[in-house]
């Protein structure tokens, strides 16, 4: 079977020390099942805002697995006209270049980006190819929310009318809607006004299973980075992600200042990643001995950090456009309980399964209380750590998730073949 995966915005598996995300893990599973996979991607790496290739090209990663790289113009800010133009360019290039390759047996297109997914939907419909839309974020709704916050809701609806029309087309022409959360799946179905079908599924983002908590193996111990050395006896609260506008990183710095003033040397915060606000956060953290900013880190360093870590931080602003993002599964894989401000499904899961503490966005006192409860109540922390591991093993292990996801793709292709055969006869 020949499969096209269409996703931009993920870190590409061009180096061994790369933390793979949803499409990367799905691709590995499909290739492992003996299928041919072509992953259509952008040359621009969203996380570090860097252009990885100078021009369009094909990159062979292994037998049966290739990246089809399309060069956009790049951008500096996550929410910007430049990013929109970049995505338009990539989508147009897909329209042109997709005609040069043998038709696939199935297409799985991530949304966002809705512009590229729309072109994939047009191609799939024209060529009668089974088409799956994987809903990972609520575009273009999040842009309309930005207009609303500026008091320009009417202007936003007009400006984004074509985008919503494209969204409607790609969702209506999907043979299957897949989503990273139940709420996101409902959002997609509500957009087109149809009930859930047997081929509409929710698959968590998931994460690769980590080794036992706090047991850094010999190979990993050799690569414990300098910025972690000497922190092993502290309670390390971990944030791994992009330094963007969706996160309240300033609030955790305020918490660090509070603990520093109260002489709590047993607490440390490691904020790992890069992004448009990194320089600002780095400047604000100057002089804080209990804050570590290592910048962008690779898979080995992430594994070491997770094993040394005490709890995972989900530091989201109020009404953040997130459902169930990558971060919680990353933390849960190592048995890290969560300190969370993300409302909705994430907060509900934490309350239901007991693997973390919730606080309200912007509530410094609430955040500090959550941190102190974990540090000062070992029994509570250990219980929630066990719950975190149990939840992960049952629901969030990437090997299980993407095995089930691959089986879903196989069943859809077989169903469409059978249906088309009956129609022809």
Secondary structure, DSSP 8 states (H G I E B T S, - for coil): -EEEEE--SS--S-STT----HHHHHHHHHHHTT-EEEEEEESEETTTTEE--SS-EEEEEETTEEEEEE-----SSSSSHHHHHHHHHHHHHHHHHGGGS---SEEEEEES-HHHHHHHHHHHHHHT-EEEEEE-S-TTHHHHHHHHHTT-HHHHHHHTHHHHHHHHHHHHT-SEEEESSHHHHHHHHHHHT----TT-EE----B----STT---HHHHTT--TTTTT-TTSEEEEEEEE-STTB-HHHHHHHHHHHHHTT-TTEEEEEEEESTTHHHHHHHTTT-TTEEEEES--HHHHHHHHHH-SEEEE-B-TT-S-SS-HHHHHHHTTT-EEEE---THHHHHHHHHT-EEE--TT-HHHHHHHHHHHHH-HHHHHHHHHHHHHHIIIIIBHHHHHHHHHHHHHHHHHHHHHHHHHHH-
